[in-house]
Amino acid sequence: MRYFKVITVLVFLIANQITAQEKLTKEERLEWFQDAKLGVFIHWGYYGVKGIGESWSMYHKRISYDDYMSQGKDFTAKNYDPEAWAKLFKKIGARYAVLTTKHHDGVALWDTKFSHLNVVEKTPAKRDLVGPYVDALREEGLKVGLYYSLIDWSHPDYDVVFPRPDTRKNYPQKNQNQLSPWQRFLRFNDGQLKELSTRYNPDLYWFDGDWEKSSEQWRAESLKDSLLAWNPKVIVNSRLKTHGDYSTPEQGVPVVRPEGAWEFCMTMNDNWGYFPSDTNYKPVSQIIRTFVEVIATGGNLLLNIGPKPDGTIAEEQLVRLEALGEWVNKHESAIFSTKAGLPYGHFYGPTLLSKDDTKIYLALFDNPKNYISLKGIQNKVKSIKVVGSGQELSFERNGGAEWNNIPGILRIEIPQEKNLDANVTLIEVELEDALVLYRGHGNAVELN
């Protein structure tokens, strides 16, 4: 009897703990994400063998289904070193990474029991590639993101627009004849996602492919409930129809800041996977400027790499990661303790604000002539200096109408070119108290 009571109490306590976790608000689940600033996207799959356009090369009929899948025999992962990946990501200042566990082609990078189309059964790698990645990231204190394609262009119950052979042999469907094709597919998706959730407990799901079906067809609301039941802290990108937690624009920096939490994903060249013939790489300066633009409007940059089939990272991509990391580490004090910057009009360039609103960071993309101007700052300024070097800058306030609470223009003298950063210079303006802005017509605004 006593044993029964103990068990009852334990069950009750565990149930209460789960209930408490389930009550986490979206804002609480997103807290780490909104401070992350930088993540690394990893597109790794068969498509890197021939250097073709991910799963889309099949969709656009540039390669036959059989030829696409034949790439698996050369997907070796023989030099895959997830520990080195994780150390590199941490070194450059990234706070999370997202790995393509399964793209639209249906090839799983883990030993799923719901499909024979996985790297353990179909490739020389012959092992789970997701688990070591998860363990390595956790060892370095990084958050774990898993990309998962909701669509599966290999699944026999998923309709496609290109020629495809009979693929039923790759998808066990025992005792499922009583279900409709779409019910079977949803059961398959739920099964794989439960595997990923219970085995790896990701911090983030990065879905893709939701555009092909409606929210009702995907049963998106029910799926989100399941994900939170398996892991009450998980966050989900916006590609689960309207049931995502944050928005995910790609390849073009939004001109207007997205509402709420957001992330911008971008390739280094013009392709997501390893594509050696694509040499149109963005210069380091463009990547760094994009990073600054994104964090200045409250987002994260998810910068993509496409490892080779053996698991190594191309030199062109390593160089850019290292260069970005060098800049991030030099300016760390102005990146990870800040939030979105000033409203438009106060400074002609990206800005950031410290979380307590006592410091403004001004981003200089180019070398200014003579000086820069900062407008509408009601507060007294304690100091202005160059981030990274600590060089103090002289400044002067001109104009204004103190009798009507109108501040003058703050003119900041800029050092000689040799003292500016080669890519983006950050200037720290330290205030005596929390920022108060003049927005016109005698109105002062405190930022919260």
C-alpha positions as CSV (number, residue, x, y, z in Angstrom):
1,M,0.0,0.0,0.0
2,R,2.8,2.4,0.9
3,Y,4.5,1.5,-2.4
4,F,1.3,2.4,-4.3
5,K,1.1,5.8,-2.5
6,V,4.7,6.6,-3.3
7,I,4.1,5.8,-7.0
8,T,1.0,7.9,-7.0
9,V,2.8,10.8,-5.5
10,L,5.6,10.5,-8.1
11,V,3.2,10.3,-11.0
12,F,1.4,13.4,-9.6
13,L,4.6,15.4,-9.2
14,I,5.8,14.4,-12.7
15,A,2.4,15.3,-14.2
16,N,2.5,18.7,-12.5
17,Q,6.0,19.3,-13.7
18,I,5.0,18.6,-17.3
19,T,1.9,20.7,-16.9
20,A,4.0,23.6,-15.7
21,Q,6.4,23.2,-18.6
22,E,3.6,23.1,-21.1
23,K,2.4,26.5,-19.8
24,L,5.6,28.1,-21.0
25,T,4.6,31.1,-23.1
26,K,5.9,31.6,-26.7
27,E,7.9,34.5,-25.3
28,E,9.5,32.3,-22.7
29,R,10.3,29.6,-25.3
30,L,11.8,32.2,-27.6
31,E,14.0,33.9,-25.0
32,W,17.2,32.2,-25.9
33,F,16.5,32.6,-29.6
34,Q,16.0,36.4,-29.5
35,D,19.4,36.7,-27.9
36,A,21.2,34.3,-30.2
37,K,22.0,36.7,-33.1
38,L,24.0,34.2,-35.1
39,G,23.3,30.6,-36.2
40,V,24.8,28.3,-38.8
41,F,22.5,26.5,-41.4
42,I,23.9,23.1,-42.7
43,H,22.6,21.7,-45.9
44,W,24.1,18.3,-46.2
45,G,22.8,15.5,-48.4
46,Y,23.1,13.5,-51.6
47,Y,22.9,16.6,-53.8
48,G,26.5,17.5,-52.8
49,V,27.9,14.4,-54.6
50,K,27.3,15.8,-58.1
51,G,27.0,19.4,-56.9
52,I,23.4,19.9,-58.0
53,G,20.5,21.8,-56.7
54,E,19.3,19.9,-53.7
55,S,16.0,18.0,-54.2
56,W,14.9,20.7,-56.6
57,S,17.0,19.2,-59.4
58,M,14.5,16.3,-59.5
59,Y,11.5,18.6,-59.3
60,H,12.7,20.6,-62.3
61,K,13.6,17.4,-64.1
62,R,17.3,18.3,-64.5
63,I,18.1,14.8,-63.2
64,S,16.1,11.6,-63.1
65,Y,14.9,10.2,-59.8
66,D,17.1,7.1,-60.2
67,D,20.2,9.1,-61.1
68,Y,19.6,11.5,-58.2
69,M,19.4,8.6,-55.7
70,S,22.4,6.9,-57.2
71,Q,24.5,9.7,-55.6
72,G,24.0,7.8,-52.3
73,K,26.8,5.4,-53.2
74,D,29.3,8.3,-52.9
75,F,27.9,9.9,-49.8
76,T,30.6,8.6,-47.5
77,A,30.8,11.1,-44.5
78,K,34.2,9.5,-44.0
79,N,35.7,12.8,-42.8
80,Y,32.6,13.9,-40.8
81,D,33.8,15.6,-37.6
82,P,30.9,17.1,-35.8
83,E,33.0,18.0,-32.8
84,A,35.2,20.2,-35.1
85,W,32.0,21.7,-36.6
86,A,30.7,22.6,-33.1
87,K,34.0,24.1,-32.0
88,L,34.1,26.2,-35.1
89,F,30.6,27.4,-34.7
90,K,31.2,28.4,-31.1
91,K,34.5,30.0,-32.1
92,I,32.8,32.3,-34.6
93,G,30.2,33.4,-32.1
94,A,27.2,31.3,-33.3
95,R,24.7,30.3,-30.6
96,Y,22.9,27.6,-32.6
97,A,23.0,25.5,-35.7
98,V,20.3,23.9,-37.9
99,L,21.0,20.6,-39.8
100,T,19.0,19.2,-42.7
101,T,17.9,15.9,-41.1
102,K,15.7,15.2,-44.2
103,H,15.3,17.4,-47.3
104,H,12.4,17.1,-49.9
105,D,14.1,14.0,-51.4
106,G,13.1,12.0,-48.4
107,V,16.7,10.9,-47.5
108,A,17.0,10.8,-43.7
109,L,20.4,11.4,-42.1
110,W,19.4,9.2,-39.1
111,D,18.5,5.5,-38.8
112,T,14.7,6.0,-39.0
113,K,12.5,3.0,-38.7
114,F,9.9,4.6,-40.8
115,S,11.9,4.5,-44.1
116,H,14.7,2.4,-45.6
117,L,15.7,5.6,-47.4
118,N,18.3,6.7,-44.9
119,V,22.1,7.0,-44.8
120,V,22.5,4.0,-42.5
121,E,21.0,1.6,-45.0
122,K,21.7,3.3,-48.4
123,T,25.1,4.9,-48.2
124,P,28.7,4.0,-47.2
125,A,28.3,6.2,-44.2
126,K,26.3,3.4,-42.6
127,R,25.6,5.3,-39.4
128,D,23.4,7.9,-37.8
129,L,24.7,11.4,-38.6
130,V,22.3,13.4,-36.6
131,G,23.1,12.0,-33.1
132,P,26.8,13.0,-33.2
133,Y,25.9,16.5,-34.4
134,V,23.4,16.9,-31.5
135,D,25.9,15.6,-28.9
136,A,28.7,17.8,-30.3
137,L,26.6,21.0,-30.2
138,R,25.4,20.3,-26.7
139,E,29.0,19.7,-25.5
140,E,29.9,23.2,-26.7
141,G,26.8,24.8,-25.1
142,L,25.1,25.5,-28.5
143,K,21.4,25.2,-29.2
144,V,20.3,22.3,-31.5
145,G,18.2,23.0,-34.5
146,L,16.8,20.3,-36.8
147,Y,15.6,21.0,-40.3
148,Y,12.8,18.7,-41.5
149,S,10.9,18.7,-44.8
150,L,7.2,18.2,-44.3
151,I,7.0,17.1,-48.0
152,D,8.7,13.8,-49.1
153,W,9.1,13.4,-52.8
154,S,10.1,9.8,-52.4
155,H,7.1,8.7,-50.3
156,P,4.6,6.6,-52.4
157,D,1.7,8.4,-50.9
158,Y,3.0,11.9,-51.7
159,D,2.1,13.1,-55.2
160,V,4.9,14.6,-57.3
161,V,5.1,16.4,-60.6
162,F,8.1,14.5,-62.0
163,P,8.5,10.9,-63.1
164,R,9.2,8.6,-60.1
165,P,9.5,4.8,-59.9
166,D,7.6,2.7,-57.4
167,T,9.1,3.5,-54.1
168,R,6.9,1.4,-51.8
169,K,9.8,-0.9,-51.0
170,N,11.5,1.9,-49.1
171,Y,8.5,2.7,-46.9
172,P,7.2,0.0,-44.5
173,Q,3.4,0.2,-44.5
174,K,2.4,-3.0,-42.8
175,N,-1.3,-3.0,-41.6
176,Q,-2.0,0.4,-43.1
177,N,-4.3,-0.7,-45.9
178,Q,-7.3,0.6,-44.1
179,L,-5.9,4.2,-44.2
180,S,-6.2,6.6,-47.0
181,P,-2.9,7.6,-48.8
182,W,-2.8,10.9,-47.0
183,Q,-3.5,9.4,-43.6
184,R,-0.6,7.0,-44.2
185,F,1.6,9.9,-45.1
186,L,0.7,11.9,-42.0
187,R,1.3,8.9,-39.9
188,F,4.7,8.6,-41.5
189,N,5.6,12.2,-40.8
190,D,4.4,12.0,-37.2
191,G,6.4,8.9,-36.7
192,Q,9.6,10.5,-38.0
193,L,9.1,13.7,-36.0
194,K,8.4,11.7,-32.8
195,E,11.7,9.8,-33.5
196,L,13.6,13.1,-33.8
197,S,11.9,14.7,-30.8
198,T,12.3,11.8,-28.4
199,R,15.7,10.7,-29.5
200,Y,17.4,14.1,-29.9
201,N,15.2,16.6,-28.0
202,P,15.9,19.6,-30.3
203,D,15.7,23.2,-29.2
204,L,14.4,24.2,-32.6
205,Y,12.5,22.7,-35.5
206,W,13.1,24.3,-38.9
207,F,10.3,23.1,-41.1
208,D,10.1,23.4,-44.9
209,G,7.6,22.6,-47.7
210,D,4.4,23.7,-46.0
211,W,3.4,25.6,-49.1
212,E,2.2,22.5,-50.9
213,K,-0.7,21.8,-48.6
214,S,-3.1,23.7,-46.4
215,S,-2.9,24.0,-42.6
216,E,-5.8,21.7,-42.3
217,Q,-4.2,19.1,-44.5
218,W,-1.0,19.2,-42.6
219,R,-3.0,19.2,-39.3
220,A,-0.6,21.8,-38.3
221,E,-2.2,22.7,-35.1
222,S,-2.3,19.1,-33.9
223,L,1.3,18.7,-35.0
224,K,2.4,21.7,-33.0
225,D,0.6,20.3,-30.0
226,S,2.5,17.1,-30.4
227,L,5.8,18.8,-30.7
228,L,5.2,20.7,-27.5
229,A,4.0,17.5,-25.7
230,W,7.3,15.8,-26.7
231,N,9.4,18.9,-25.8
232,P,7.6,21.8,-24.0
233,K,10.5,24.1,-24.7
234,V,10.9,23.6,-28.4
235,I,10.4,26.5,-30.9
236,V,9.3,26.2,-34.5
237,N,9.9,28.4,-37.5
238,S,7.1,30.0,-39.5
239,R,6.9,27.2,-42.1
240,L,4.2,25.3,-40.2
241,K,1.6,27.6,-41.7
242,T,0.3,29.9,-38.9
243,H,1.6,27.8,-36.1
244,G,5.2,28.8,-36.1
245,D,6.9,30.9,-33.4
246,Y,9.1,33.1,-35.5
247,S,9.4,34.2,-39.1
248,T,12.0,33.0,-41.5
249,P,12.6,35.2,-44.6
250,E,15.4,33.9,-46.9
251,Q,17.9,35.3,-49.3
252,G,16.7,38.9,-49.3
253,V,17.0,41.1,-46.2
254,P,13.5,42.5,-45.4
255,V,13.3,46.2,-46.1
256,V,10.6,46.5,-43.4
257,R,11.3,44.8,-40.1
258,P,9.2,41.7,-39.6
259,E,7.0,41.7,-36.6
260,G,8.0,39.6,-33.6
261,A,10.9,37.2,-33.4
262,W,12.6,36.5,-36.7
263,E,15.6,35.1,-38.5
264,F,17.2,35.7,-41.9
265,C,18.7,32.7,-43.7
266,M,21.2,33.2,-46.4
267,T,23.6,31.2,-48.6
268,M,27.3,32.2,-49.0
269,N,27.0,31.7,-52.8
270,D,23.8,31.0,-54.7
271,N,23.2,27.4,-53.6
272,W,22.4,25.8,-50.3
273,G,24.2,22.5,-50.8
274,Y,27.8,21.8,-51.8
275,F,27.9,23.2,-55.4
276,P,31.6,23.5,-56.4
277,S,30.8,25.1,-59.8
278,D,29.0,28.0,-58.1
279,T,31.8,30.4,-57.4
280,N,29.6,33.5,-56.9
281,Y,30.5,33.8,-53.3
282,K,29.5,36.9,-51.3
283,P,32.5,39.0,-50.1
284,V,33.2,38.9,-46.4
285,S,32.2,42.6,-46.1
286,Q,28.7,41.8,-47.5
287,I,28.2,39.0,-45.1
288,I,29.2,41.1,-42.2
289,R,27.1,44.1,-43.3
290,T,24.1,41.8,-43.7
291,F,24.7,40.4,-40.2
292,V,24.7,44.0,-38.8
293,E,21.6,45.0,-40.8
294,V,19.7,41.9,-39.4
295,I,20.6,42.2,-35.8
296,A,20.0,46.0,-35.9
297,T,16.4,45.2,-36.7
298,G,16.0,42.6,-34.0
299,G,16.7,39.4,-36.1
300,N,19.2,36.6,-36.2
301,L,21.4,35.7,-39.2
302,L,21.3,32.0,-40.1
303,L,24.3,31.7,-42.4
304,N,24.4,28.6,-44.6
305,I,27.2,26.1,-45.3
306,G,27.0,23.1,-47.6
307,P,29.5,20.4,-46.5
308,K,31.0,18.0,-49.0
309,P,29.8,14.4,-49.2
310,D,32.7,13.4,-47.0
311,G,31.7,15.8,-44.3
312,T,34.4,18.5,-44.8
313,I,33.6,22.2,-45.2
314,A,34.8,23.9,-48.4
315,E,37.7,26.3,-48.0
316,E,35.7,29.2,-49.5
317,Q,33.1,28.7,-46.7
318,L,35.6,28.2,-43.9
319,V,37.3,31.5,-44.9
320,R,34.0,33.4,-44.6
321,L,33.0,31.8,-41.3
322,E,36.4,32.6,-39.8
323,A,36.3,36.2,-41.1
324,L,32.8,36.7,-39.7
325,G,33.8,35.2,-36.4
326,E,36.8,37.5,-36.2
327,W,34.6,40.5,-36.6
328,V,31.9,39.2,-34.2
329,N,34.5,38.5,-31.5
330,K,36.0,41.9,-31.9
331,H,32.6,43.6,-31.4
332,E,31.1,41.1,-29.0
333,S,30.2,43.7,-26.4
334,A,28.0,45.5,-28.9
335,I,26.3,42.3,-30.3
336,F,25.1,39.9,-27.6
337,S,24.0,42.4,-25.0
338,T,21.9,44.5,-27.4
339,K,18.6,44.7,-29.1
340,A,17.1,46.4,-32.2
341,G,18.2,50.0,-32.5
342,L,16.8,53.5,-33.0
343,P,13.8,54.4,-35.1
344,Y,14.4,55.7,-38.6
345,G,15.7,59.2,-38.9
346,H,18.0,59.5,-35.9
347,F,21.1,58.1,-37.6
348,Y,21.6,57.2,-41.3
349,G,22.8,53.7,-40.8
350,P,22.1,50.6,-38.7
351,T,22.0,51.0,-34.9
352,L,21.8,48.8,-31.8
353,L,20.7,49.6,-28.3
354,S,22.0,48.0,-25.1
355,K,19.2,46.2,-23.2
356,D,19.1,48.8,-20.5
357,D,18.9,51.6,-23.1
358,T,22.1,53.4,-21.8
359,K,24.2,52.7,-24.9
360,I,23.7,53.3,-28.6
361,Y,25.8,51.6,-31.1
362,L,26.2,53.2,-34.5
363,A,27.3,51.1,-37.5
364,L,29.5,52.7,-40.1
365,F,29.6,50.8,-43.5
366,D,31.7,53.4,-45.2
367,N,34.3,56.0,-44.1
368,P,32.5,59.2,-43.4
369,K,33.7,62.6,-44.4
370,N,34.7,64.7,-41.4
371,Y,32.0,63.6,-38.9
372,I,28.8,61.8,-38.3
373,S,25.5,63.1,-36.9
374,L,23.2,61.7,-34.3
375,K,19.8,63.4,-33.9
376,G,17.1,63.6,-31.3
377,I,19.0,62.3,-28.2
378,Q,17.7,64.1,-25.1
379,N,20.2,62.6,-22.7
380,K,23.6,63.8,-21.7
381,V,26.4,61.8,-23.2
382,K,29.1,60.3,-21.0
383,S,31.5,59.1,-23.7
384,I,31.8,58.0,-27.3
385,K,34.4,55.4,-28.4
386,V,35.2,52.9,-31.1
387,V,34.2,49.4,-30.2
388,G,37.1,47.0,-30.4
389,S,39.9,49.6,-30.0
390,G,38.3,51.6,-27.2
391,Q,39.5,54.8,-28.9
392,E,37.7,57.9,-27.4
393,L,36.1,60.2,-29.8
394,S,35.4,63.9,-29.4
395,F,31.9,65.2,-29.9
396,E,29.9,68.4,-29.8
397,R,26.2,69.2,-29.6
398,N,25.0,72.1,-31.8
399,G,21.6,73.8,-32.1
400,G,18.5,72.8,-30.3
401,A,16.0,74.7,-28.2
402,E,16.4,73.8,-24.5
403,W,13.5,75.9,-23.5
404,N,11.2,73.7,-25.6
405,N,13.0,70.4,-24.8
406,I,14.5,70.1,-28.3
407,P,18.0,68.6,-28.4
408,G,20.6,69.8,-30.8
409,I,22.5,67.6,-33.2
410,L,25.3,65.5,-31.8
411,R,28.3,65.8,-34.0
412,I,30.8,63.0,-33.6
413,E,34.4,63.4,-34.9
414,I,35.6,60.2,-36.6
415,P,39.2,59.0,-36.4
416,Q,41.5,58.6,-39.4
417,E,40.8,55.7,-41.8
418,K,43.5,53.5,-40.3
419,N,41.6,53.3,-37.0
420,L,38.3,52.1,-38.7
421,D,37.4,48.5,-39.1
422,A,38.0,47.1,-42.6
423,N,34.4,45.9,-42.8
424,V,32.0,47.6,-40.4
425,T,33.0,50.0,-37.6
426,L,30.8,50.2,-34.5
427,I,30.7,53.4,-32.4
428,E,29.5,53.2,-28.8
429,V,27.6,56.2,-27.5
430,E,27.2,55.9,-23.7
431,L,24.5,57.9,-22.0
432,E,24.2,59.1,-18.4
433,D,20.7,57.5,-18.1
434,A,18.2,55.5,-20.1
435,L,17.6,56.8,-23.6
436,V,15.0,59.5,-24.2
437,L,14.3,60.4,-27.8
438,Y,13.0,63.6,-29.3
439,R,10.6,62.7,-32.1
440,G,9.4,66.1,-33.1
441,H,6.8,68.7,-32.0
442,G,8.3,68.8,-28.5
443,N,7.6,65.2,-27.8
444,A,10.0,63.0,-25.8
445,V,9.9,59.3,-26.0
446,E,11.4,56.8,-23.6
447,L,12.2,53.4,-25.3
448,N,11.1,50.3,-23.4
